[in-house]
Each structure stands twice: as C-alpha cells, then as structure tokens.
Amino acid sequence: MNIFIDAHIFDKPYGGSRSYIKGLYSAWIKINPSIHFYIAAYDIENLINEFGKSENLTFIKYASKNKLYRLLLDIPILISKHKIDYAHFQYISPFLKFCKEIVTIHDVLFLDFPELFPYLYRIKNNYLFRRSARRADILLTVSDYSKKAIEKHFKVNSNKIYITPNAISSDFTEIFKKNSNLVDIKEKYNLEKYILFVSRIEPRKNHLSLVEAFVELRLAESGYSLVFVGHNDFPSVEYLDYLKLLPISLRQKIIHLDSIPDIDLISIYINCSLFVYPSLAEGFGIPPLEAAISKVPCICSNATAMEDYVFFDKNLYDPYNKEELKQLIISNLLNRQNEAIENIYQFVKSKYNWKTIATDWNMYFLNYIK
C-alpha cells in the first residue's frame, strides 16, 4: 500500500494544517510499517527536519511552488511514478482524479460566517471545497462542529465523514524535557512580561477585541506587552484603523511576530504571563491546547468548535463580550491558579495526543480498505 501526502503547506508559514499533517503522519508512520508513505513538498530538507527518516517513508520534491503547476502536473506525475493507492489532500484535491483520495476539510467557517471572509475567498473555496468533499473516497474533518457544518453546506452524508481531531505536537508534549534547548526570549525578542495570542491575523480571530481590552485596562502602564504570533493574512480594516489611532509609545507595546522557529514559539508560550484566544470562529483551535500543555493560564473563546473546551472552566468566555474578557484578564493576572493549570495540563496531555488519534484512524482506514 502506497500513500501520497501533499505537504506543500510546509513550504509556507506555520499553520493548523501543517501541525495536523505532522502530528497525524509522524504517529501513523510508526504505527503501520506495512504502508509506505510518500510526503511531497518543495523544500525537502524542511520535511526531513520535521518528520525524520523511516524505512517506510520517502520524501519527494515538487518541481515548482506554483499552485496550478502542482495540481495540474506535479501531483499526477508523482502519483503515477510511485504507483500511489491513496493520496491525502488538505481542503483541495487536484483537478483530475488519478487514484483514490483522502481529503481533510478542517472547517467551512466562511460559509457559517460569510461576513468575516473576503467575497472572492468565499466564492472560490465554496466551489473547490465542495467539489473535493463530494469526490473524496474518505472525507476527514477535525471536530463534530465541522462535521455538522460540512454535512449541512455540502450535502455530504455524515456517515461518510470521519473525525480525526487535532492534537498536541510531540515538541509540546516534551517541552519540559527540553528546557535546556529553549531560547532566551528576553535576549532574542526583548520579551519579558506579556500577554500572548498565537494565530493568523484575520477578522474572525478577533484581534481587535483583545487590543481594545489591553488598552482599556492600561496594562502597558503596568509593564505588560501584548504579543501576537502569526502570519498576517487579511487583518480587518477596523483593527488597522484602531492601531493607527494609538500613540506610538502604546503601539510599541503591541508586538507582531511571524515565521519564528518552533523552539522559539515554545519558549514564548512558556514565558507568557497569560494566553488569550478570543477567536470568533474555529473548526478546532490548537493554540489553547498548546498553552495548556505549556502550563500557562489560558482564557479561551467558547464559540463554535471551542465550546468543547469545557476543561478551561471559568476561563471559557463569550468572545463578543469584551467586558467579560477584561474581567478574566485582571483575575488571571492577579491570581494564578496553579492547581487548575496543572489539572488542565494533565487532561489535555491525555486526551489530545497524536498516538491515540492515529491509532484510531489506522483502524478505521484498515477496515475501510478491506
């Protein structure tokens, strides 16, 4: 059995799909040595660093980073050359079908919340995602919320959709064994006392609400910075306009970081005073789990798929209620609940791990191909 994995996302900045592919396949490759996995991207060296080497794993290089070239030529050629039985794609499969396909659609939030996404993005992806979902031999998603949304919008029978949840990467589960390798973030990034939010910058992530809370609470006067880590996709006009109105001295306390090494990101998580995830809409939402594993206090939105994160208890809040957010920020900064943080850490570590998820998926896959 030969399985091809389109991993072009590893040629781009860090994102949820990248974590998903790395976590699922790092575990599945070890669980099932009878399957040979072919992982494809343009930057082969990066793939080797991410996945390591294994007898049942081959890395193959795309001829181009161009999306159309990859879908029209690269993938068909590689599928034929390596006699691929199943090919796994994220969201969008190639224009023509050359083998059986596994497709993971993490979410269809642009259909649930169209006002939060650009018009052309909605039109294009509605067609492409729908086509890929209906054509897939195996359709995967990451949460019950996303499963119901896909069934609703794309008219796909729920029995055809299998959930492979996201989980914590091995880098995070081993952080306390690797403390000697962590960077000095004060020296490298000039960060010492800060509130953290890790996510791409786009309207649904609700950066504006957190900035407003930070400013209104006058936390900069208490020595805090607000740190955003993530690629700038398409920030809202309101968010950009708000930043422009702030005095320069205050804007300097709102720090944006992008494309930082994974080990640096882990260090930034561990050393934050508080992690806040105010997102309005998620198909899953990995960063709050990473914060939990980093043993830092975490305030998390309860919207969409994040309603499952009941283990955050009183720190789960309505992202449309800024006053509630402000109260939670103050209470968490003044009173760190170490026992609660430890309990959350233990729960997340046991439930959201890739070995368990990959084992369940492997059983489902083997039953499917019988």
N, C-alpha and C positions, 0 to 999 in steps of 0.2 A: 504494500500500500504506500503510495507516494502522495504527500500533501504539500501544496504550494501555499505560501503565506505572503501576501502583498504587504510589505512593511515599508512602503515609501514614506510613511509618517515619521520614520526615524531619520529622514533627511531634513526634517522640519523642526521648529522649536517644540519643547516639551508640551504634551497634551494628554488628555484622558485616554484617547485611543492607543497612544503609544504605551502607556502603562498597562493597558488591558492586554495588548499583544505580548508584551514582555512577560507579564505575570502568567498568563494562561499557557504560553508555549514553553517558558522556562520550566514549568512544572510538568506539562504534558509530555515533553520530550523525554523526561526521565521516567515517567510512569509507563510509557508504552514504547519500548525499544523495537517492536516489530514494525512500527511505522517509520518511514523515512521522511523527514521534514526538509523542505526547501524554502528558505526565507530570503526574500528578494528586496533589495534597495539599491540606491546608487552608491552610498557610502558603505562599502563592505567592512572596512576597519571599525566603523562605529558599531555595526552589527556584532562583530566578534567581541568587542568590548562589552556589549550589552548581554549577549547570550552565552559567551564562552564556546568551547568546542565539544562536540559529541560525535560518536560514531554514526548515529542516525540523523545527523544534521549537516546540511550543505547550505552555504551562503552563495547566492548568485547575484551578480551585478546587473542592474538595469543599464541600458546603453545611454539613456538620457533622463534628465529630471523633468522633462516636459510631460505634462499630464496626458495630453492626447496621444503622444508617441508611445507612452507606457501602455495605455489602454488599447490602442489600435495595433501596435506592432510588438513591443517588448513582451507583454504577457502572453499573447498567443504563441509566439516563438518559443518561449521558455516552457510553457505547458506541453507543447509538442515534443521538444527536445528531451525533456526529463520524464516523459510518459506519466504525467500527473493524473491522479484519480480524482482528487478533490482540491479545489482552490478556495482559499478563505480571503474574503474582502471585507473592508470596513465601509459600510454605507453604500458604496457604488461599485458595481461589478462592470466588467468590460462590455463593450457594445455588442459583441457576439459571444456566444457561449461555446467553450471549447472542451469543457469537462464538467463534472458535477460541481456545484457551487455551495459553499457555506458563506452566508452573509450576516455580519453583525450590524444591526442598526441600533445604536446606543440610545437614540431618542428622536422624536419628531416634534420637538418643542416649538419649532417655527410654525407648526400647524395649530398647536394649542394656544400659543401666544404670538400671533402674527404681528402685533404692534411692536414687538421687541426685536424684530428682524427686518433687514432691508427687503424691499419688494422683489428685486431680481433674485436674491438668495432664495426666497420662498418659492418663486415660480420654478426656478431651475431644480432645486432639490426635491420639490414635491414630485416632479416627474421622475427624476433619477432614482430617488429612494423607493418610490412606489414600484417602479419597474424592477429594481433589484430585489425588493422584498417578494414580489409575486413570482419572480423567476427562480428564486433560490430553492435548492433542494432541501437545505437545512437553514432555517432562519433563527438567528440568535438575537437576544437583547439582554440588558443588564439589570432590569428591575421589573417588578409587577406593574408599576406605573407606566413604564414604556411599553410593556407588552399590551396593556389595555389600549394605549393610545395608537399603537400600530394596527391593532385589530380594528379599531374604530375608523381611523382615517384611510387605511389602505385595503380594508375589507379582506383581511387575511384571517383565516380560521385560527383561533387561539391554540388549537391542538398542534398546529404547525410551528409554533413559536416556543423555543426553549430558552430558559433564563440561565445565563452564565454571569453571575454578579461580578462586579469589580471587587478587588481585594487589595491588601497592602503589599507593596513590593518587598522582596527579601532585603533590600537595602534598609528599609524602615524597620523591619522586624529584628534586624541585627544591630540597630544603631548603638545600643548600649555596650555592645561588644567591640565597637569600632571607635570609641571615643578618642583614642589616640590619633585617629586619622582625620578628625574633624578640623575644619579650618578655624582660624581666629577671625570671627566676623567683625569684631571691633576694629582690628587692624586692616582687614581687606575691604570691608564695606562701610566702615565708620558707623556701625550699628551697635547700640548699647541698651537702650530702653525703648521698646517699640511694640506696637500692636501690628499684627500680621494678617494679610489676606492673600492667599495664593489662588490665582485664577486668571484666565484670559480676560482682557478688558473689552467688554461689550455690554450693551444696555441691560440684558437680563441678569447680569452678575451683580448689578445694584451697587456699584462702587460709590455712586453719589450719596446714597443714604449713609454709608459709613464715614465718608469725608465730612458730611454735614454734622454727624454726631461727634466726630473728633474735634471739629472746630467749635461747636456749640458747648461742648464740655470743657473747652480751653485746656485740653490735655497737653498741648505744646508748652504751655506755661509751667507744667509740672515735669517737663523734661522728656516727654514721650514724642516719638516719631510714629508716623503711620506708613507702613511698608507694604507696597503692592508688588507681588512677584507674578509675572505672566506676560504673555505676548499681547501687544496692542492690536486687536483685531479690528473693531469698529466702535470706539467709545461714543457714548451719546453726546449730542450737542449740549444738553443741559449740564452734563458732567464737565465738559471742557470749559463752558462759559462760567461755571461756578469757580473752577480753579483760577481762571483769569482775574476774577474779582478779589481774590485773596491777596493780602500783602506779600511781598516777596519773602519776607522773613518766615511767614507761615507756610508758604508754598515749599520752602526748602525743607520743611519737616514732613512733607508728603513725598515719599521716595518710591520711584518706579524702577524695578529691576527686571531684566529679561534675559533669557538664554544663559542662565547660570548653571554650572556643573551640579550634578545630582548631590554630590557630597556637600557642596556649599548650601544647597537647599535644605538638606537635613540639618545642618548646623543652624541655619536661620530659623527653622521650626523650633529646635530645641531651646534656643536662647530667647524666644519672644516672651513678652510678658503676658500676652493674651492673643489668641487666634479668633478671628471673627469671619463667619461665612454667611453674608447677607443675601445670597442669591435668590432671585425670584422664581427661577425655574431650572430644574436639573433632571436629566434622565437617570442620574445616580448621585454623583458628588463624592469624589475621592478625597479632596483635601481635608475635610473634617476628620476623616478616619486617620489620615496621616498626622494630624495634630494630636489626636487621641493617643496614637502609638508613640508620639514624641513626648507624652506626659506633660502637656501644657493645657491650661484651661481653654475651652472652646465654646464659643457662642455660635449656634447654628440655626439657620432658617428652617422652618417646619413645612415649607412649601413643596409641592409635587413629590418627587421620589424621596425627598429628605424627611418626610413625615414618618418614615420607618426608623429614623434615628432616635427612638424614644429613650435610649440609654443616656442621652445628654440631659434628660430630665428637665429641670427648671431653666437650663440654658438653651432650650429649644424655643424659638420665638417666631412671631408673625413678622416677616420681612417688610410688610407695609406699615408697621408700627414703629416709627423711629424713636418715640419716647420710651417704649419698652426696651429697645436696643440700648439707649443711653443708660437706663437704669441697670441693665445687665452688665454693661461695661464697667460702671462705677463699682458695683458689688463684687465683680470678679477681680478688679484691680486692688480693691481694699481687703478682700478676704479670699485668699487662695485655698480652695477646698481639696487638700492633698489626698484625703481618703477617697473622695468621689472620683478624682482624677485617676487614681490607681485602679479603682473598680472598673471605670470605663476602659482603661488600657487593657485590663485582663479580658474583658468581654470582647472588645474589638479584635484583639490578637487571636482569640479562639475561633471567632465566627468568620471573620473576613481574611482568610488565608488561601493562597492560590493552590496549595496542595489538595485541600479538601474540594475546592471548586473544580480543579482539573480532573480529580478522580471521579467525581460525579459526571462530569462532561464526557470523560473517556468511556464510562459505562453506557451512557446514552448513545454515543456515537457507534460503539461496537454493536449495540442492539439494533441500531438503525441500518447498518450496512449488512446485517445478516441476510 
